[in-house]
């Protein structure tokens, strides 16, 4: 994805994307995480390029969840095993219906496990490259408002977020922000993200992890949401003020 400075940023963008790709019954990107009794072992590639499948859980009532998670693991494994970028993207593009909240949650779990293992950085890097590819393929299928919002949230800081809006003269963003329906949709997504972050922060406190610190992942995401909301509002105000002038050939708009 354009603008991604490193693999960790790709996973950050995937977490944000999870909210808008999860099923309607999902209560946020935290609720779609796989409910493993133990985290799955990182699917380290074998000599033939295949990867070990994730362990199954017991209990007949969890069969459907197991199968969904297994399908996500198999897709992730296929993306990791394919080293040709074009062929990897083709696999992801054919499988966008499987690239959802569960897929990103499973991928995130595998990356965390790989990072904890000795010499797991190479495996983690391969997983993160697969996630970036999946994110690119999924982004292409999303509404333009979602693509814009994901890029804004994934930007490194406030200056980078402003640069996203200014890209290409800001024409595409301005067209979106001039439309009240698009603005309302964007703000609705931001509301959802804020609720998700607040819920995860409360869950962390209940587990004894304490509230989300300003320097932690949730604190950074909260700040990204606040900055994005502010610059979207400011850009929408400017776009709304300039729209009548542009339509009328450049004169000042009547109040």
ABEGO torsion letter per residue (X at the ends): XBGBABAAAAAAAAAAAAAAABBAABAEAAAABBBBABBBBBBBBBAAGBBBBBBBBBEAAAAAAAAAAAAAAAAAAAAAABABAAAAAAAAAAAAAABBAAAAAAAAAAAAAAAABBGAAAAAAAAAAAAAAAAAAAAAABBAAAAAAAAAAABABAAAAAAAAABGGGAAAAAAAABAAAAAAAAAAAAAAAAAAAAAAAAAAAAGAEBBBAABAAAAAAAAAAAAAAAAAAAAAAAAAAAAAAAAGGBBBBX
